[in-house]
């Protein structure tokens, strides 16, 4: 199973959401300049919730997870 297929699956979406949450929590826990890490954590969190994978276009796949699963 290719990277794009995994990231478009429910497992991939869950991993992106968890990674985003982990980055946000780590950034808040670090404090100080850790807010940058927390802001960066919003990217995978929002991408997982919105069912998009920002890496898929690099592999010639559609941005939306639904389109990747349909292909």
mmCIF file of the N, C-alpha and C atoms, coordinates in Angstrom:
data_MODEL
# 
_entry.id   MODEL 
# 
loop_
_atom_site.group_PDB 
_atom_site.id 
_atom_site.type_symbol 
_atom_site.label_atom_id 
_atom_site.label_alt_id 
_atom_site.label_comp_id 
_atom_site.label_asym_id 
_atom_site.label_entity_id 
_atom_site.label_seq_id 
_atom_site.pdbx_PDB_ins_code 
_atom_site.Cartn_x 
_atom_site.Cartn_y 
_atom_site.Cartn_z 
_atom_site.occupancy 
_atom_site.B_iso_or_equiv 
_atom_site.pdbx_formal_charge 
_atom_site.auth_seq_id 
_atom_site.auth_comp_id 
_atom_site.auth_asym_id 
_atom_site.auth_atom_id 
_atom_site.pdbx_PDB_model_num 
ATOM 1   N N  . UNK A 1 1  ? 0.853   -1.170 0.000  1.00 0.00 ? 1  UNK A N  1 
ATOM 2   C CA . UNK A 1 1  ? 0.000   0.000  0.000  1.00 0.00 ? 1  UNK A CA 1 
ATOM 3   C C  . UNK A 1 1  ? 0.901   1.237  0.000  1.00 0.00 ? 1  UNK A C  1 
ATOM 4   N N  . UNK A 1 2  ? 0.646   2.160  -0.903 1.00 0.00 ? 2  UNK A N  1 
ATOM 5   C CA . UNK A 1 2  ? 1.472   3.337  -1.038 1.00 0.00 ? 2  UNK A CA 1 
ATOM 6   C C  . UNK A 1 2  ? 1.234   4.363  0.051  1.00 0.00 ? 2  UNK A C  1 
ATOM 7   N N  . UNK A 1 3  ? 2.170   5.280  0.172  1.00 0.00 ? 3  UNK A N  1 
ATOM 8   C CA . UNK A 1 3  ? 2.104   6.328  1.183  1.00 0.00 ? 3  UNK A CA 1 
ATOM 9   C C  . UNK A 1 3  ? 0.815   7.127  1.066  1.00 0.00 ? 3  UNK A C  1 
ATOM 10  N N  . UNK A 1 4  ? 0.456   7.502  -0.157 1.00 0.00 ? 4  UNK A N  1 
ATOM 11  C CA . UNK A 1 4  ? -0.747  8.313  -0.362 1.00 0.00 ? 4  UNK A CA 1 
ATOM 12  C C  . UNK A 1 4  ? -1.998  7.555  0.075  1.00 0.00 ? 4  UNK A C  1 
ATOM 13  N N  . UNK A 1 5  ? -2.060  6.267  -0.210 1.00 0.00 ? 5  UNK A N  1 
ATOM 14  C CA . UNK A 1 5  ? -3.226  5.468  0.188  1.00 0.00 ? 5  UNK A CA 1 
ATOM 15  C C  . UNK A 1 5  ? -3.332  5.383  1.708  1.00 0.00 ? 5  UNK A C  1 
ATOM 16  N N  . UNK A 1 6  ? -2.203  5.190  2.387  1.00 0.00 ? 6  UNK A N  1 
ATOM 17  C CA . UNK A 1 6  ? -2.220  5.096  3.846  1.00 0.00 ? 6  UNK A CA 1 
ATOM 18  C C  . UNK A 1 6  ? -2.648  6.425  4.447  1.00 0.00 ? 6  UNK A C  1 
ATOM 19  N N  . UNK A 1 7  ? -2.098  7.519  3.940  1.00 0.00 ? 7  UNK A N  1 
ATOM 20  C CA . UNK A 1 7  ? -2.420  8.825  4.499  1.00 0.00 ? 7  UNK A CA 1 
ATOM 21  C C  . UNK A 1 7  ? -3.862  9.236  4.201  1.00 0.00 ? 7  UNK A C  1 
ATOM 22  N N  . UNK A 1 8  ? -4.455  8.686  3.152  1.00 0.00 ? 8  UNK A N  1 
ATOM 23  C CA . UNK A 1 8  ? -5.851  8.990  2.829  1.00 0.00 ? 8  UNK A CA 1 
ATOM 24  C C  . UNK A 1 8  ? -6.822  8.096  3.586  1.00 0.00 ? 8  UNK A C  1 
ATOM 25  N N  . UNK A 1 9  ? -6.313  7.027  4.188  1.00 0.00 ? 9  UNK A N  1 
ATOM 26  C CA . UNK A 1 9  ? -7.176  6.104  4.918  1.00 0.00 ? 9  UNK A CA 1 
ATOM 27  C C  . UNK A 1 9  ? -7.552  6.695  6.282  1.00 0.00 ? 9  UNK A C  1 
ATOM 28  N N  . UNK A 1 10 ? -8.544  6.105  6.941  1.00 0.00 ? 10 UNK A N  1 
ATOM 29  C CA . UNK A 1 10 ? -8.880  6.566  8.291  1.00 0.00 ? 10 UNK A CA 1 
ATOM 30  C C  . UNK A 1 10 ? -7.691  6.475  9.261  1.00 0.00 ? 10 UNK A C  1 
ATOM 31  N N  . UNK A 1 11 ? -6.830  5.477  9.078  1.00 0.00 ? 11 UNK A N  1 
ATOM 32  C CA . UNK A 1 11 ? -5.639  5.361  9.915  1.00 0.00 ? 11 UNK A CA 1 
ATOM 33  C C  . UNK A 1 11 ? -4.728  6.574  9.717  1.00 0.00 ? 11 UNK A C  1 
ATOM 34  N N  . UNK A 1 12 ? -4.505  6.950  8.466  1.00 0.00 ? 12 UNK A N  1 
ATOM 35  C CA . UNK A 1 12 ? -3.660  8.099  8.173  1.00 0.00 ? 12 UNK A CA 1 
ATOM 36  C C  . UNK A 1 12 ? -4.231  9.394  8.720  1.00 0.00 ? 12 UNK A C  1 
ATOM 37  N N  . UNK A 1 13 ? -5.540  9.529  8.584  1.00 0.00 ? 13 UNK A N  1 
ATOM 38  C CA . UNK A 1 13 ? -6.184  10.726 9.143  1.00 0.00 ? 13 UNK A CA 1 
ATOM 39  C C  . UNK A 1 13 ? -6.000  10.770 10.649 1.00 0.00 ? 13 UNK A C  1 
ATOM 40  N N  . UNK A 1 14 ? -6.185  9.637  11.295 1.00 0.00 ? 14 UNK A N  1 
ATOM 41  C CA . UNK A 1 14 ? -6.009  9.578  12.739 1.00 0.00 ? 14 UNK A CA 1 
ATOM 42  C C  . UNK A 1 14 ? -4.579  9.885  13.163 1.00 0.00 ? 14 UNK A C  1 
ATOM 43  N N  . UNK A 1 15 ? -3.619  9.367  12.397 1.00 0.00 ? 15 UNK A N  1 
ATOM 44  C CA . UNK A 1 15 ? -2.213  9.640  12.697 1.00 0.00 ? 15 UNK A CA 1 
ATOM 45  C C  . UNK A 1 15 ? -1.887  11.116 12.561 1.00 0.00 ? 15 UNK A C  1 
ATOM 46  N N  . UNK A 1 16 ? -2.453  11.766 11.532 1.00 0.00 ? 16 UNK A N  1 
ATOM 47  C CA . UNK A 1 16 ? -2.211  13.209 11.359 1.00 0.00 ? 16 UNK A CA 1 
ATOM 48  C C  . UNK A 1 16 ? -2.815  14.001 12.516 1.00 0.00 ? 16 UNK A C  1 
ATOM 49  N N  . UNK A 1 17 ? -4.016  13.631 12.927 1.00 0.00 ? 17 UNK A N  1 
ATOM 50  C CA . UNK A 1 17 ? -4.656  14.327 14.048 1.00 0.00 ? 17 UNK A CA 1 
ATOM 51  C C  . UNK A 1 17 ? -3.841  14.116 15.324 1.00 0.00 ? 17 UNK A C  1 
ATOM 52  N N  . UNK A 1 18 ? -3.428  12.891 15.593 1.00 0.00 ? 18 UNK A N  1 
ATOM 53  C CA . UNK A 1 18 ? -2.630  12.618 16.791 1.00 0.00 ? 18 UNK A CA 1 
ATOM 54  C C  . UNK A 1 18 ? -1.289  13.329 16.758 1.00 0.00 ? 18 UNK A C  1 
ATOM 55  N N  . UNK A 1 19 ? -0.638  13.350 15.598 1.00 0.00 ? 19 UNK A N  1 
ATOM 56  C CA . UNK A 1 19 ? 0.645   14.050 15.473 1.00 0.00 ? 19 UNK A CA 1 
ATOM 57  C C  . UNK A 1 19 ? 0.464   15.538 15.733 1.00 0.00 ? 19 UNK A C  1 
ATOM 58  N N  . UNK A 1 20 ? -0.597  16.106 15.184 1.00 0.00 ? 20 UNK A N  1 
ATOM 59  C CA . UNK A 1 20 ? -0.867  17.520 15.410 1.00 0.00 ? 20 UNK A CA 1 
ATOM 60  C C  . UNK A 1 20 ? -1.110  17.820 16.877 1.00 0.00 ? 20 UNK A C  1 
ATOM 61  N N  . UNK A 1 21 ? -1.915  16.989 17.518 1.00 0.00 ? 21 UNK A N  1 
ATOM 62  C CA . UNK A 1 21 ? -2.188  17.183 18.946 1.00 0.00 ? 21 UNK A CA 1 
ATOM 63  C C  . UNK A 1 21 ? -0.914  17.039 19.778 1.00 0.00 ? 21 UNK A C  1 
ATOM 64  N N  . UNK A 1 22 ? -0.074  16.065 19.417 1.00 0.00 ? 22 UNK A N  1 
ATOM 65  C CA . UNK A 1 22 ? 1.176   15.865 20.152 1.00 0.00 ? 22 UNK A CA 1 
ATOM 66  C C  . UNK A 1 22 ? 2.091   17.079 20.014 1.00 0.00 ? 22 UNK A C  1 
ATOM 67  N N  . UNK A 1 23 ? 2.167   17.639 18.814 1.00 0.00 ? 23 UNK A N  1 
ATOM 68  C CA . UNK A 1 23 ? 2.999   18.828 18.624 1.00 0.00 ? 23 UNK A CA 1 
ATOM 69  C C  . UNK A 1 23 ? 2.459   20.022 19.411 1.00 0.00 ? 23 UNK A C  1 
ATOM 70  N N  . UNK A 1 24 ? 1.151   20.160 19.421 1.00 0.00 ? 24 UNK A N  1 
ATOM 71  C CA . UNK A 1 24 ? 0.534   21.268 20.164 1.00 0.00 ? 24 UNK A CA 1 
ATOM 72  C C  . UNK A 1 24 ? 0.801   21.115 21.658 1.00 0.00 ? 24 UNK A C  1 
ATOM 73  N N  . UNK A 1 25 ? 0.597   19.927 22.186 1.00 0.00 ? 25 UNK A N  1 
ATOM 74  C CA . UNK A 1 25 ? 0.829   19.688 23.616 1.00 0.00 ? 25 UNK A CA 1 
ATOM 75  C C  . UNK A 1 25 ? 2.304   19.896 23.961 1.00 0.00 ? 25 UNK A C  1 
ATOM 76  N N  . UNK A 1 26 ? 3.203   19.397 23.114 1.00 0.00 ? 26 UNK A N  1 
ATOM 77  C CA . UNK A 1 26 ? 4.637   19.573 23.364 1.00 0.00 ? 26 UNK A CA 1 
ATOM 78  C C  . UNK A 1 26 ? 5.014   21.049 23.336 1.00 0.00 ? 26 UNK A C  1 
ATOM 79  N N  . UNK A 1 27 ? 4.470   21.784 22.382 1.00 0.00 ? 27 UNK A N  1 
ATOM 80  C CA . UNK A 1 27 ? 4.775   23.209 22.295 1.00 0.00 ? 27 UNK A CA 1 
ATOM 81  C C  . UNK A 1 27 ? 4.294   23.967 23.513 1.00 0.00 ? 27 UNK A C  1 
ATOM 82  N N  . UNK A 1 28 ? 3.112   23.629 23.991 1.00 0.00 ? 28 UNK A N  1 
ATOM 83  C CA . UNK A 1 28 ? 2.576   24.290 25.187 1.00 0.00 ? 28 UNK A CA 1 
ATOM 84  C C  . UNK A 1 28 ? 3.399   23.899 26.417 1.00 0.00 ? 28 UNK A C  1 
ATOM 85  N N  . UNK A 1 29 ? 3.787   22.628 26.498 1.00 0.00 ? 29 UNK A N  1 
ATOM 86  C CA . UNK A 1 29 ? 4.559   22.155 27.648 1.00 0.00 ? 29 UNK A CA 1 
ATOM 87  C C  . UNK A 1 29 ? 5.942   22.798 27.696 1.00 0.00 ? 29 UNK A C  1 
ATOM 88  N N  . UNK A 1 30 ? 6.548   23.023 26.543 1.00 0.00 ? 30 UNK A N  1 
ATOM 89  C CA . UNK A 1 30 ? 7.873   23.642 26.500 1.00 0.00 ? 30 UNK A CA 1 
ATOM 90  C C  . UNK A 1 30 ? 7.787   25.084 26.956 1.00 0.00 ? 30 UNK A C  1 
ATOM 91  N N  . UNK A 1 31 ? 6.731   25.758 26.537 1.00 0.00 ? 31 UNK A N  1 
ATOM 92  C CA . UNK A 1 31 ? 6.574   27.160 26.897 1.00 0.00 ? 31 UNK A CA 1 
ATOM 93  C C  . UNK A 1 31 ? 7.538   28.037 26.119 1.00 0.00 ? 31 UNK A C  1 
ATOM 94  N N  . UNK A 1 32 ? 7.528   29.297 26.389 1.00 0.00 ? 32 UNK A N  1 
ATOM 95  C CA . UNK A 1 32 ? 8.440   30.224 25.717 1.00 0.00 ? 32 UNK A CA 1 
ATOM 96  C C  . UNK A 1 32 ? 8.265   30.181 24.206 1.00 0.00 ? 32 UNK A C  1 
ATOM 97  N N  . UNK A 1 33 ? 9.322   29.838 23.499 1.00 0.00 ? 33 UNK A N  1 
ATOM 98  C CA . UNK A 1 33 ? 9.285   29.757 22.036 1.00 0.00 ? 33 UNK A CA 1 
ATOM 99  C C  . UNK A 1 33 ? 8.600   28.481 21.564 1.00 0.00 ? 33 UNK A C  1 
ATOM 100 N N  . UNK A 1 34 ? 8.164   27.625 22.467 1.00 0.00 ? 34 UNK A N  1 
ATOM 101 C CA . UNK A 1 34 ? 7.467   26.401 22.096 1.00 0.00 ? 34 UNK A CA 1 
ATOM 102 C C  . UNK A 1 34 ? 6.141   26.662 21.421 1.00 0.00 ? 34 UNK A C  1 
ATOM 103 N N  . UNK A 1 35 ? 5.648   27.899 21.509 1.00 0.00 ? 35 UNK A N  1 
ATOM 104 C CA . UNK A 1 35 ? 4.389   28.218 20.832 1.00 0.00 ? 35 UNK A CA 1 
ATOM 105 C C  . UNK A 1 35 ? 4.522   28.032 19.326 1.00 0.00 ? 35 UNK A C  1 
ATOM 106 N N  . UNK A 1 36 ? 5.747   28.187 18.798 1.00 0.00 ? 36 UNK A N  1 
ATOM 107 C CA . UNK A 1 36 ? 5.967   27.969 17.365 1.00 0.00 ? 36 UNK A CA 1 
ATOM 108 C C  . UNK A 1 36 ? 5.651   26.511 17.028 1.00 0.00 ? 36 UNK A C  1 
ATOM 109 N N  . UNK A 1 37 ? 6.101   25.601 17.869 1.00 0.00 ? 37 UNK A N  1 
ATOM 110 C CA . UNK A 1 37 ? 5.820   24.177 17.674 1.00 0.00 ? 37 UNK A CA 1 
ATOM 111 C C  . UNK A 1 37 ? 4.324   23.912 17.752 1.00 0.00 ? 37 UNK A C  1 
ATOM 112 N N  . UNK A 1 38 ? 3.657   24.588 18.663 1.00 0.00 ? 38 UNK A N  1 
ATOM 113 C CA . UNK A 1 38 ? 2.205   24.424 18.793 1.00 0.00 ? 38 UNK A CA 1 
ATOM 114 C C  . UNK A 1 38 ? 1.493   24.919 17.542 1.00 0.00 ? 38 UNK A C  1 
ATOM 115 N N  . UNK A 1 39 ? 1.941   26.023 16.982 1.00 0.00 ? 39 UNK A N  1 
ATOM 116 C CA . UNK A 1 39 ? 1.330   26.548 15.755 1.00 0.00 ? 39 UNK A CA 1 
ATOM 117 C C  . UNK A 1 39 ? 1.595   25.597 14.589 1.00 0.00 ? 39 UNK A C  1 
ATOM 118 N N  . UNK A 1 40 ? 2.798   25.052 14.503 1.00 0.00 ? 40 UNK A N  1 
ATOM 119 C CA . UNK A 1 40 ? 3.119   24.079 13.449 1.00 0.00 ? 40 UNK A CA 1 
ATOM 120 C C  . UNK A 1 40 ? 2.237   22.841 13.594 1.00 0.00 ? 40 UNK A C  1 
ATOM 121 N N  . UNK A 1 41 ? 1.901   22.470 14.814 1.00 0.00 ? 41 UNK A N  1 
ATOM 122 C CA . UNK A 1 41 ? 1.035   21.326 15.066 1.00 0.00 ? 41 UNK A CA 1 
ATOM 123 C C  . UNK A 1 41 ? -0.371  21.501 14.525 1.00 0.00 ? 41 UNK A C  1 
ATOM 124 N N  . UNK A 1 42 ? -0.765  22.736 14.289 1.00 0.00 ? 42 UNK A N  1 
ATOM 125 C CA . UNK A 1 42 ? -2.086  22.980 13.712 1.00 0.00 ? 42 UNK A CA 1 
ATOM 126 C C  . UNK A 1 42 ? -2.191  22.463 12.281 1.00 0.00 ? 42 UNK A C  1 
ATOM 127 N N  . UNK A 1 43 ? -1.071  22.438 11.556 1.00 0.00 ? 43 UNK A N  1 
ATOM 128 C CA . UNK A 1 43 ? -1.103  22.007 10.152 1.00 0.00 ? 43 UNK A CA 1 
ATOM 129 C C  . UNK A 1 43 ? -1.563  20.554 10.026 1.00 0.00 ? 43 UNK A C  1 
ATOM 130 N N  . UNK A 1 44 ? -0.893  19.576 10.665 1.00 0.00 ? 44 UNK A N  1 
ATOM 131 C CA . UNK A 1 44 ? -1.386  18.200 10.520 1.00 0.00 ? 44 UNK A CA 1 
ATOM 132 C C  . UNK A 1 44 ? -2.751  17.986 11.177 1.00 0.00 ? 44 UNK A C  1 
ATOM 133 N N  . UNK A 1 45 ? -3.032  18.722 12.246 1.00 0.00 ? 45 UNK A N  1 
ATOM 134 C CA . UNK A 1 45 ? -4.328  18.594 12.903 1.00 0.00 ? 45 UNK A CA 1 
ATOM 135 C C  . UNK A 1 45 ? -5.457  19.005 11.957 1.00 0.00 ? 45 UNK A C  1 
ATOM 136 N N  . UNK A 1 46 ? -5.330  20.171 11.365 1.00 0.00 ? 46 UNK A N  1 
ATOM 137 C CA . UNK A 1 46 ? -6.360  20.659 10.443 1.00 0.00 ? 46 UNK A CA 1 
ATOM 138 C C  . UNK A 1 46 ? -6.416  19.801 9.186  1.00 0.00 ? 46 UNK A C  1 
ATOM 139 N N  . UNK A 1 47 ? -5.248  19.358 8.693  1.00 0.00 ? 47 UNK A N  1 
ATOM 140 C CA . UNK A 1 47 ? -5.225  18.511 7.498  1.00 0.00 ? 47 UNK A CA 1 
ATOM 141 C C  . UNK A 1 47 ? -5.946  17.186 7.762  1.00 0.00 ? 47 UNK A C  1 
ATOM 142 N N  . UNK A 1 48 ? -5.744  16.615 8.931  1.00 0.00 ? 48 UNK A N  1 
ATOM 143 C CA . UNK A 1 48 ? -6.428  15.365 9.268  1.00 0.00 ? 48 UNK A CA 1 
ATOM 144 C C  . UNK A 1 48 ? -7.921  15.549 9.413  1.00 0.00 ? 48 UNK A C  1 
ATOM 145 N N  . UNK A 1 49 ? -8.325  16.638 10.042 1.00 0.00 ? 49 UNK A N  1 
ATOM 146 C CA . UNK A 1 49 ? -9.749  16.904 10.220 1.00 0.00 ? 49 UNK A CA 1 
ATOM 147 C C  . UNK A 1 49 ? -10.418 17.184 8.880  1.00 0.00 ? 49 UNK A C  1 
ATOM 148 N N  . UNK A 1 50 ? -9.715  17.926 8.016  1.00 0.00 ? 50 UNK A N  1 
ATOM 149 C CA . UNK A 1 50 ? -10.285 18.300 6.713  1.00 0.00 ? 50 UNK A CA 1 
ATOM 150 C C  . UNK A 1 50 ? -10.141 17.198 5.663  1.00 0.00 ? 50 UNK A C  1 
ATOM 151 N N  . UNK A 1 51 ? -9.471  16.101 6.001  1.00 0.00 ? 51 UNK A N  1 
ATOM 152 C CA . UNK A 1 51 ? -9.250  14.978 5.083  1.00 0.00 ? 51 UNK A CA 1 
ATOM 153 C C  . UNK A 1 51 ? -8.484  15.404 3.834  1.00 0.00 ? 51 UNK A C  1 
ATOM 154 N N  . UNK A 1 52 ? -7.385  16.115 4.054  1.00 0.00 ? 52 UNK A N  1 
ATOM 155 C CA . UNK A 1 52 ? -6.468  16.449 2.974  1.00 0.00 ? 52 UNK A CA 1 
ATOM 156 C C  . UNK A 1 52 ? -5.076  16.015 3.405  1.00 0.00 ? 52 UNK A C  1 
ATOM 157 N N  . UNK A 1 53 ? -4.240  15.701 2.432  1.00 0.00 ? 53 UNK A N  1 
ATOM 158 C CA . UNK A 1 53 ? -2.845  15.376 2.705  1.00 0.00 ? 53 UNK A CA 1 
ATOM 159 C C  . UNK A 1 53 ? -1.994  16.276 1.833  1.00 0.00 ? 53 UNK A C  1 
ATOM 160 N N  . UNK A 1 54 ? -1.216  17.109 2.468  1.00 0.00 ? 54 UNK A N  1 
ATOM 161 C CA . UNK A 1 54 ? -0.427  18.090 1.739  1.00 0.00 ? 54 UNK A CA 1 
ATOM 162 C C  . UNK A 1 54 ? 0.710   17.451 0.939  1.00 0.00 ? 54 UNK A C  1 
ATOM 163 N N  . UNK A 1 55 ? 1.071   16.212 1.239  1.00 0.00 ? 55 UNK A N  1 
ATOM 164 C CA . UNK A 1 55 ? 2.130   15.525 0.515  1.00 0.00 ? 55 UNK A CA 1 
ATOM 165 C C  . UNK A 1 55 ? 1.634   14.817 -0.747 1.00 0.00 ? 55 UNK A C  1 
ATOM 166 N N  . UNK A 1 56 ? 0.366   14.519 -0.833 1.00 0.00 ? 56 UNK A N  1 
ATOM 167 C CA . UNK A 1 56 ? -0.163  13.775 -1.977 1.00 0.00 ? 56 UNK A CA 1 
ATOM 168 C C  . UNK A 1 56 ? 0.112   14.426 -3.323 1.00 0.00 ? 56 UNK A C  1 
ATOM 169 N N  . UNK A 1 57 ? -0.028  15.743 -3.479 1.00 0.00 ? 57 UNK A N  1 
ATOM 170 C CA . UNK A 1 57 ? 0.289   16.340 -4.783 1.00 0.00 ? 57 UNK A CA 1 
ATOM 171 C C  . UNK A 1 57 ? 1.747   16.128 -5.206 1.00 0.00 ? 57 UNK A C  1 
ATOM 172 N N  . UNK A 1 58 ? 2.644   15.949 -4.244 1.00 0.00 ? 58 UNK A N  1 
ATOM 173 C CA . UNK A 1 58 ? 4.041   15.670 -4.583 1.00 0.00 ? 58 UNK A CA 1 
ATOM 174 C C  . UNK A 1 58 ? 4.195   14.307 -5.253 1.00 0.00 ? 58 UNK A C  1 
ATOM 175 N N  . UNK A 1 59 ? 3.270   13.396 -4.990 1.00 0.00 ? 59 UNK A N  1 
ATOM 176 C CA . UNK A 1 59 ? 3.286   12.069 -5.576 1.00 0.00 ? 59 UNK A CA 1 
ATOM 177 C C  . UNK A 1 59 ? 2.334   11.948 -6.757 1.00 0.00 ? 59 UNK A C  1 
ATOM 178 N N  . UNK A 1 60 ? 1.817   13.081 -7.228 1.00 0.00 ? 60 UNK A N  1 
ATOM 179 C CA . UNK A 1 60 ? 0.908   13.083 -8.368 1.00 0.00 ? 60 UNK A CA 1 
ATOM 180 C C  . UNK A 1 60 ? -0.502  12.645 -8.018 1.00 0.00 ? 60 UNK A C  1 
ATOM 181 N N  . UNK A 1 61 ? -0.857  12.702 -6.768 1.00 0.00 ? 61 UNK A N  1 
ATOM 182 C CA . UNK A 1 61 ? -2.189  12.303 -6.308 1.00 0.00 ? 61 UNK A CA 1 
ATOM 183 C C  . UNK A 1 61 ? -3.013  13.557 -6.004 1.00 0.00 ? 61 UNK A C  1 
ATOM 184 N N  . UNK A 1 62 ? -4.336  13.414 -5.939 1.00 0.00 ? 62 UNK A N  1 
ATOM 185 C CA . UNK A 1 62 ? -5.175  14.560 -5.565 1.00 0.00 ? 62 UNK A CA 1 
ATOM 186 C C  . UNK A 1 62 ? -4.941  14.973 -4.112 1.00 0.00 ? 62 UNK A C  1 
ATOM 187 N N  . UNK A 1 63 ? -5.290  16.203 -3.797 1.00 0.00 ? 63 UNK A N  1 
ATOM 188 C CA . UNK A 1 63 ? -5.111  16.736 -2.455 1.00 0.00 ? 63 UNK A CA 1 
ATOM 189 C C  . UNK A 1 63 ? -6.110  16.143 -1.464 1.00 0.00 ? 63 UNK A C  1 
ATOM 190 N N  . UNK A 1 64 ? -7.339  15.949 -1.910 1.00 0.00 ? 64 UNK A N  1 
ATOM 191 C CA . UNK A 1 64 ? -8.387  15.458 -1.016 1.00 0.00 ? 64 UNK A CA 1 
ATOM 192 C C  . UNK A 1 64 ? -8.295  13.950 -0.836 1.00 0.00 ? 64 UNK A C  1 
ATOM 193 N N  . UNK A 1 65 ? -8.449  13.507 0.392  1.00 0.00 ? 65 UNK A N  1 
ATOM 194 C CA . UNK A 1 65 ? -8.363  12.093 0.710  1.00 0.00 ? 65 UNK A CA 1 
ATOM 195 C C  . UNK A 1 65 ? -9.450  11.274 0.031  1.00 0.00 ? 65 UNK A C  1 
ATOM 196 N N  . UNK A 1 66 ? -10.625 11.842 -0.077 1.00 0.00 ? 66 UNK A N  1 
ATOM 197 C CA . UNK A 1 66 ? -11.742 11.134 -0.728 1.00 0.00 ? 66 UNK A CA 1 
ATOM 198 C C  . UNK A 1 66 ? -11.383 10.819 -2.186 1.00 0.00 ? 66 UNK A C  1 
ATOM 199 N N  . UNK A 1 67 ? -10.733 11.749 -2.866 1.00 0.00 ? 67 UNK A N  1 
ATOM 200 C CA . UNK A 1 67 ? -10.349 11.521 -4.255 1.00 0.00 ? 67 UNK A CA 1 
ATOM 201 C C  . UNK A 1 67 ? -9.267  10.458 -4.381 1.00 0.00 ? 67 UNK A C  1 
ATOM 202 N N  . UNK A 1 68 ? -8.348  10.425 -3.426 1.00 0.00 ? 68 UNK A N  1 
ATOM 203 C CA . UNK A 1 68 ? -7.286  9.395  -3.433 1.00 0.00 ? 68 UNK A CA 1 
ATOM 204 C C  . UNK A 1 68 ? -7.891  8.024  -3.215 1.00 0.00 ? 68 UNK A C  1 
ATOM 205 N N  . UNK A 1 69 ? -8.833  7.919  -2.275 1.00 0.00 ? 69 UNK A N  1 
ATOM 206 C CA . UNK A 1 69 ? -9.462  6.623  -2.016 1.00 0.00 ? 69 UNK A CA 1 
ATOM 207 C C  . UNK A 1 69 ? -10.286 6.145  -3.209 1.00 0.00 ? 69 UNK A C  1 
ATOM 208 N N  . UNK A 1 70 ? -10.863 7.063  -3.956 1.00 0.00 ? 70 UNK A N  1 
ATOM 209 C CA . UNK A 1 70 ? -11.697 6.694  -5.105 1.00 0.00 ? 70 UNK A CA 1 
ATOM 210 C C  . UNK A 1 70 ? -10.843 6.250  -6.295 1.00 0.00 ? 70 UNK A C  1 
ATOM 211 N N  . UNK A 1 71 ? -9.602  6.712  -6.361 1.00 0.00 ? 71 UNK A N  1 
ATOM 212 C CA . UNK A 1 71 ? -8.743  6.384  -7.516 1.00 0.00 ? 71 UNK A CA 1 
ATOM 213 C C  . UNK A 1 71 ? -8.239  4.960  -7.462 1.00 0.00 ? 71 UNK A C  1 
# 
